[in-house]
């Protein structure tokens, strides 16, 4: 019996979330997965606690009668997605919603290093062959493949193949990319100059922004129809739609090429994020600045006014801000000590403070056991965050399963996603998608809505509200907007606006 080798079956160690990104009504996460088995030589009935570290995961099984133990590890990055799938944005080869995190089989064997969500599409970067992949709603060419087709599984963007991309940013209908050589490219919708190429013509393939020749760009961000960039020297640039001052240039004009933004006291900007019509930036001293649309308090200045230039959020002036994220009408900020603050539109509890009241000043979001946060991402109506221990929490709108809890219930406080629970082995197994090998395109027949400026957009194809918005074109879920033909536009949008 002493020489008998036996295999012990342990539950898989929980996955560790490396990156997470929220879209309009879907969520995508990049995971470090580990699988373990234990081969032990039976000796005496002794209980031994064995601690295994797999890719920063702590896994503590109980092993009996063990003296000699051999471990085999299998680890790698995988991509999971969940929530609304109507336009193929989940990448699983169909248009079904997923209520739980589901692994994308399309990326098996790929070395995925980043995931980014647009409104109803997803962009993923792989170091394998320097590829960038996209899937989901393809209208306006936002997927970068030279056409307007929807894609149910991720396809590589040929124009970016071989380029050393260091960062990607997705807006509602357009994308930005920065290369390791600091070149900036853009593609997708361009009706208000958000691509920064000097025209208002859409581009279904990546185009280079010549304005940044000789300028080293560190970071870009994209809103609904505006874009921003930060240089290596800490300068902030804005371009695209500027009706609410979201470009930070002191007026409400559009720009089709990037222009430099003036920040008070010459502060250097090191981080930036775009909400739908507002911009959030962080200075090198940890100060938080916001500008743009303020109707729902999303700027955090204690009022509901628009701001045409970056203004410091005084309520957090005693905090050092380490990360920010902008949603449709809400904002989140993470401090260097791991605290999370939220403010703005809160109809579905997306701020995470236990109620549904809008708030114009930052509110502290509480987590069990005062856990520290290391990452946050805002969707249109939901928010996801990662703790220091790699647990993942979500809250806000849950109508399409975008919270990852297996249901469609809204939450107004952070709730842990069980599939990613690292406090022991998760009882929830992550399923894998089964996608068709053909990778066909799909044209959605659904009615889509968005609140878009009507200056040049599709007036003949959609009705226009007295607020200056077109009801045609895009992606507000039907259960947030009445689709009856009889009500007036004001009735139709009273829940949204």
C-alpha positions in Angstrom: 0.0 0.0 0.0 2.9 2.3 0.7 3.9 2.3 -3.0 0.5 2.9 -4.4 0.1 6.1 -6.3 -3.3 7.7 -6.2 -4.9 10.7 -7.9 -6.8 13.2 -5.6 -9.6 15.2 -7.2 -9.8 18.8 -6.2 -12.2 21.4 -7.3 -10.7 23.9 -9.8 -9.1 26.9 -8.2 -11.3 30.0 -8.8 -10.3 32.2 -11.8 -8.6 35.5 -11.2 -10.0 38.5 -13.1 -7.2 40.5 -14.6 -9.3 43.1 -16.5 -13.0 43.8 -16.8 -15.0 46.1 -19.1 -18.7 47.0 -19.2 -20.6 47.9 -22.3 -24.1 49.2 -22.7 -25.8 46.1 -21.4 -23.0 43.5 -21.4 -19.8 42.8 -19.6 -16.5 41.1 -20.6 -13.7 39.9 -18.4 -10.2 38.7 -19.0 -9.3 35.8 -16.6 -6.3 34.0 -15.4 -7.5 30.4 -15.1 -5.7 27.6 -13.3 -6.5 23.9 -13.0 -4.8 21.6 -10.6 -4.5 17.9 -9.8 -2.6 16.2 -7.0 -0.8 12.9 -7.2 0.2 11.6 -3.8 1.8 8.6 -2.3 -0.3 7.0 0.5 1.5 6.5 3.8 -0.3 7.3 7.0 -3.6 8.9 7.9 -2.3 12.4 8.4 -4.2 15.5 7.6 -1.9 18.0 5.8 -3.0 21.4 4.7 -1.3 22.1 1.3 -1.2 25.7 0.0 -1.0 25.9 -3.8 -0.3 29.2 -5.6 -1.4 29.2 -9.2 -0.9 32.5 -11.0 -1.5 34.6 -7.9 -4.4 32.4 -6.8 -4.5 30.9 -3.3 -6.0 27.4 -3.2 -6.1 25.4 0.1 -7.4 21.9 -0.2 -7.3 19.3 2.6 -5.2 16.3 1.8 -5.3 13.1 3.9 -2.6 10.4 4.4 -0.1 12.4 2.3 3.7 12.6 2.4 4.9 13.0 -1.2 2.9 15.3 -3.4 3.3 16.1 -7.1 1.3 18.9 -8.7 0.5 19.6 -12.3 -0.7 23.1 -13.3 -2.4 24.3 -16.4 -3.0 28.0 -16.6 -3.8 30.6 -19.2 -5.8 33.7 -20.0 -9.4 33.2 -21.1 -12.2 35.7 -22.0 -15.7 35.5 -20.5 -18.7 37.5 -21.4 -22.3 37.8 -20.2 -25.4 40.0 -20.5 -27.1 41.2 -23.6 -26.2 39.3 -26.8 -28.7 40.5 -29.3 -26.1 42.0 -31.6 -23.4 39.3 -31.2 -21.4 41.4 -28.7 -20.8 38.5 -26.4 -19.0 36.6 -29.2 -20.6 33.2 -28.6 -21.8 32.7 -32.1 -25.4 33.5 -31.4 -27.7 36.4 -30.3 -28.7 35.0 -26.9 -28.3 36.8 -23.6 -26.1 35.1 -21.0 -27.1 35.5 -17.4 -23.8 34.0 -16.2 -20.1 34.5 -17.2 -19.5 32.3 -20.2 -16.1 31.5 -21.7 -15.4 32.5 -25.3 -14.2 29.4 -27.1 -13.1 31.5 -30.0 -10.0 32.6 -28.1 -8.8 29.1 -27.1 -5.0 29.1 -27.5 -4.8 32.9 -27.9 -2.7 35.0 -25.7 -5.3 37.6 -24.9 -4.0 40.7 -23.1 -6.9 43.2 -23.1 -10.7 43.4 -23.5 -12.7 46.6 -24.2 -16.5 47.1 -24.6 -18.3 49.5 -26.8 -22.0 50.1 -26.5 -23.0 46.9 -28.3 -19.7 45.5 -29.5 -16.5 44.1 -28.1 -12.8 44.5 -29.0 -10.1 42.2 -27.8 -6.4 42.3 -28.2 -4.1 39.3 -28.5 -0.3 39.2 -28.4 -0.6 36.1 -30.6 0.3 37.6 -34.0 -0.4 41.1 -32.7 -4.1 40.7 -33.6 -7.1 42.9 -32.6 -10.5 41.1 -32.7 -14.0 42.6 -32.8 -17.6 41.3 -32.7 -21.1 42.6 -32.2 -23.1 45.4 -33.9 -21.3 46.5 -37.0 -23.3 49.6 -38.2 -21.2 52.6 -39.1 -18.2 50.3 -39.5 -17.4 50.3 -35.8 -15.9 46.8 -36.0 -13.2 48.0 -38.3 -13.6 45.3 -41.0 -14.5 47.6 -43.9 -18.2 46.9 -43.9 -21.3 47.3 -41.7 -22.0 43.7 -40.9 -22.7 42.4 -37.4 -20.4 39.6 -36.3 -21.4 36.9 -33.9 -17.9 35.7 -33.2 -14.7 37.8 -33.0 -12.8 38.4 -36.2 -9.3 39.9 -36.5 -9.2 43.4 -37.9 -6.9 43.0 -40.8 -5.8 46.7 -40.9 -4.4 46.4 -37.4 -2.7 43.0 -37.9 1.0 43.1 -37.0 0.7 46.6 -35.3 1.9 46.8 -31.8 -1.2 48.1 -30.1 -0.8 49.3 -26.5 -4.3 50.6 -25.8 -7.8 50.5 -27.3 -10.8 52.6 -26.5 -14.4 52.0 -27.5 -17.2 54.6 -27.7 -20.8 54.2 -28.6 -20.1 53.7 -32.3 -16.4 54.4 -32.9 -13.0 53.1 -31.7 -9.5 54.4 -31.0 -6.2 52.6 -30.9 -2.7 53.7 -29.8 0.4 51.9 -31.0 3.6 51.4 -29.0 5.1 54.0 -31.4 2.4 56.5 -30.2 0.4 56.5 -33.4 -3.3 57.0 -33.0 -5.9 55.3 -35.3 -9.7 55.6 -35.4 -12.6 54.0 -37.1 -16.4 53.8 -37.1 -19.0 56.6 -36.8 -17.8 60.1 -37.6 -20.9 62.3 -38.0 -19.5 64.9 -35.5 -15.8 64.5 -36.1 -15.1 62.0 -33.4 -12.6 60.1 -35.5 -10.3 63.2 -35.5 -9.4 62.9 -39.2 -10.7 66.3 -40.3 -13.9 65.1 -41.9 -17.3 63.9 -40.8 -17.4 60.9 -43.0 -17.6 57.5 -41.3 -14.7 55.1 -41.7 -15.2 51.3 -41.6 -11.4 50.8 -41.5 -8.8 52.3 -39.1 -7.5 55.7 -40.2 -4.4 57.5 -38.9 -4.7 60.8 -37.0 -2.1 63.0 -38.5 -2.6 65.7 -35.9 -0.5 63.7 -33.4 2.5 63.3 -35.7 5.5 63.9 -33.5 3.4 63.9 -30.3 3.7 60.9 -27.9 0.2 59.8 -26.9 -0.1 57.7 -23.7 -3.9 57.2 -23.5 -7.1 57.7 -25.4 -10.8 57.5 -24.4 -14.1 57.5 -26.3 -17.5 58.7 -25.4 -20.8 58.5 -27.4 -19.5 60.8 -30.1 -16.4 62.5 -28.7 -12.9 61.5 -28.1 -10.0 62.5 -25.9 -6.3 61.8 -25.6 -3.4 62.4 -23.2 0.1 63.0 -24.2 3.3 61.8 -22.6 3.7 65.4 -21.3 0.3 65.4 -19.6 -1.5 67.5 -22.1 -5.2 66.7 -22.8 -6.8 66.9 -26.2 -10.5 66.7 -27.2 -12.4 66.3 -30.5 -15.8 65.3 -31.8 -19.2 66.3 -30.6 -19.0 69.2 -28.1 -22.6 70.4 -27.5 -22.4 70.0 -23.7 -18.8 71.2 -23.4 -17.6 67.6 -23.2 -14.5 68.5 -25.2 -13.4 70.9 -22.5 -12.5 73.6 -24.9 -14.7 76.3 -23.4 -17.5 76.2 -25.9 -20.2 73.9 -27.4 -18.7 73.6 -30.9 -17.8 70.3 -32.6 -14.2 69.6 -33.6 -13.1 67.3 -36.4 -9.4 67.4 -35.4 -7.9 67.2 -31.9 -7.5 70.4 -30.0 -5.5 71.0 -26.8 -7.5 71.5 -23.6 -6.4 74.0 -20.9 -6.5 72.7 -17.4 -6.4 75.0 -14.3 -3.0 75.7 -12.8 -1.2 73.8 -15.6 -2.1 70.5 -14.1 -0.7 67.5 -16.0 -3.3 64.9 -16.9 -2.3 61.2 -16.5 -5.6 59.4 -16.9 -8.9 60.0 -18.6 -12.3 58.3 -19.2 -15.4 59.3 -21.1 -19.0 59.0 -20.1 -21.7 59.3 -22.7 -21.5 63.1 -22.9 -19.0 63.9 -20.2 -15.3 63.5 -19.5 -13.4 62.6 -16.3 -9.7 63.1 -15.9 -7.1 62.7 -13.2 -4.0 64.9 -12.7 -0.5 63.8 -11.7 -1.2 65.0 -8.2 -4.3 62.7 -7.9 -6.8 65.5 -8.5 -10.2 64.7 -10.2 -11.5 66.9 -13.0 -14.8 66.6 -14.9 -16.5 68.6 -17.7 -19.4 68.2 -20.1 -23.0 67.2 -19.6 -24.1 67.6 -16.0 -27.9 67.1 -16.1 -27.9 64.1 -13.8 -25.1 65.2 -11.4 -22.5 63.1 -13.3 -19.9 65.8 -13.0 -19.8 65.6 -9.2 -19.8 69.3 -8.5 -22.9 69.4 -6.3 -25.1 70.7 -9.1 -26.8 69.6 -12.3 -25.1 72.1 -14.6 -22.9 71.5 -17.7 -19.3 72.6 -17.5 -17.4 73.7 -20.6 -13.9 73.3 -19.2 -12.3 70.9 -16.7 -13.3 71.7 -13.2 -11.9 70.1 -10.1 -14.2 67.9 -8.0 -13.8 69.6 -4.6 -15.6 66.8 -2.7 -12.7 64.5 -3.4 -9.9 67.0 -3.1 -8.5 65.3 -0.1 -8.3 61.9 -2.0 -5.6 60.7 -4.4 -7.6 59.3 -7.4 -6.0 56.3 -9.1 -8.7 55.3 -11.6 -12.0 56.6 -13.1 -14.8 55.4 -15.3 -17.7 57.1 -16.9 -21.1 55.5 -17.6 -24.0 56.8 -19.6 -24.9 59.3 -16.9 -23.0 58.2 -13.9 -19.3 58.3 -12.8 -17.1 56.3 -10.6 -13.7 57.1 -9.0 -11.2 54.8 -7.2 -8.8 56.2 -4.7 -5.2 55.1 -4.0 -6.4 53.5 -0.7 -8.9 51.3 -2.5 -12.1 53.3 -1.8 -14.7 53.6 -4.5 -17.0 56.7 -5.0 -19.9 57.0 -7.3 -22.3 59.8 -8.4 -24.8 60.9 -11.1 -27.8 59.0 -12.5 -28.9 56.2 -10.2 -32.3 55.0 -11.5 -31.2 51.4 -11.4 -28.8 51.6 -8.4 -25.7 51.9 -10.6 -23.9 54.2 -8.1 -24.1 51.3 -5.6 -25.1 53.1 -2.4 -28.4 51.3 -1.7 -30.9 53.6 -3.2 -32.2 54.9 -6.6 -31.7 58.6 -6.1 -29.5 60.7 -8.4 -26.6 62.3 -6.6 -24.5 65.3 -7.7 -21.7 64.7 -5.2 -19.5 61.6 -4.8 -20.8 59.0 -2.4 -18.7 56.2 -0.8 -19.6 52.7 -2.0 -19.4 50.2 0.8 -18.1 46.6 0.3 -18.2 43.7 2.7 -15.3 43.6 5.2 -14.1 46.9 3.9 -12.4 45.3 0.9 -10.1 47.5 -1.1 -10.8 48.0 -4.8 -8.3 47.9 -7.6 -10.4 48.3 -10.8 -13.8 49.7 -11.8 -15.8 49.9 -15.1 -19.1 51.6 -15.9 -21.6 50.3 -18.3 -24.6 52.4 -19.4 -26.6 51.4 -16.4 -24.5 49.0 -14.4 -21.1 49.0 -12.8 -18.5 46.3 -12.1 -15.5 46.4 -9.8 -12.6 44.1 -8.8 -11.2 43.9 -5.3 -7.6 43.6 -4.2 -8.2 39.9 -3.5 -9.6 39.5 -7.1 -13.3 39.1 -6.2 -15.7 40.8 -8.6 -18.8 42.7 -7.7 -21.5 44.2 -9.8 -24.6 46.3 -9.3 -27.1 48.5 -11.2 -29.3 47.4 -14.1 -29.6 43.6 -14.5 -32.3 43.3 -17.2 -30.1 41.4 -19.6 -28.0 39.5 -17.1 -25.1 41.9 -17.4 -24.5 41.7 -13.6 -23.6 38.0 -14.0 -25.7 36.7 -11.1 -27.8 34.3 -13.1 -30.9 36.5 -13.1 -32.2 39.7 -14.5 -32.7 41.6 -11.2 -31.4 45.1 -10.6 -29.1 45.6 -7.6 -28.4 48.9 -5.8 -25.4 47.6 -3.7 -22.4 45.6 -4.8 -23.0 41.8 -5.0 -20.2 39.4 -5.5 -20.2 37.4 -8.8 -20.1 33.8 -7.5 -18.3 32.5 -10.6 -15.3 34.6 -9.8 -15.4 34.1 -6.0 -11.8 33.5 -4.8 -12.7 33.0 -1.2 -12.6 29.2 -1.7 -13.7 27.1 -4.6 -16.6 28.5 -6.5 -19.7 26.4 -6.7 -20.5 27.9 -10.0 -18.8 26.4 -13.1 -17.9 28.6 -16.0 -19.4 27.2 -19.1 -17.8 27.5 -22.6 -19.6 28.8 -25.7 -20.1 26.5 -28.7 -19.8 28.7 -31.8 -20.2 27.8 -35.5 -16.9 27.3 -37.3 -18.1 29.5 -40.2 -18.2 32.6 -38.1 -21.1 34.0 -40.1 -22.3 37.6 -40.0 -25.7 38.5 -38.6 -28.0 41.4 -39.3 -30.2 42.1 -36.3 -33.9 42.7 -37.1 -34.6 44.3 -33.7 -35.6 48.0 -33.3 -32.7 49.9 -31.8 -32.7 53.1 -30.0 -30.2 55.7 -28.9 -30.2 59.3 -27.9 -28.0 60.9 -30.6 -27.6 64.5 -31.7 -29.8 65.2 -34.8 -27.5 67.7 -36.5 -26.7 65.4 -39.4 -28.0 62.0 -38.3 -30.6 60.1 -40.2 -33.4 62.7 -39.8 -35.4 61.1 -42.6 -35.3 57.7 -41.0 -36.2 58.5 -37.4 -38.3 61.0 -35.5 -36.8 63.8 -33.6 -37.7 65.0 -30.1 -38.1 68.6 -29.0 -34.9 68.1 -27.0 -33.0 67.7 -30.2 -32.5 64.0 -30.2 -33.2 61.4 -32.8 -35.0 58.2 -31.7 -33.5 56.2 -34.6 -30.3 54.3 -34.5 -29.1 52.2 -31.7 -29.3 50.4 -28.6 -31.4 51.5 -25.6 -33.0 48.2 -24.4 -36.7 48.0 -25.2 -37.6 47.6 -21.5 -36.2 51.1 -20.9 -38.1 52.8 -23.7 -41.7 52.5 -24.9 -41.8 51.3 -28.5 -45.5 52.0 -29.0 -46.2 54.0 -32.2 -49.0 56.1 -30.6 -47.3 58.0 -27.7 -45.5 61.3 -28.4 -41.8 61.5 -28.3 -41.9 63.2 -24.9 -43.9 60.2 -23.6 -41.6 57.8 -25.2 -38.5 59.3 -23.6 -39.8 60.3 -20.2 -38.3 57.3 -18.5 -34.9 57.8 -20.2 -34.5 61.5 -20.1 
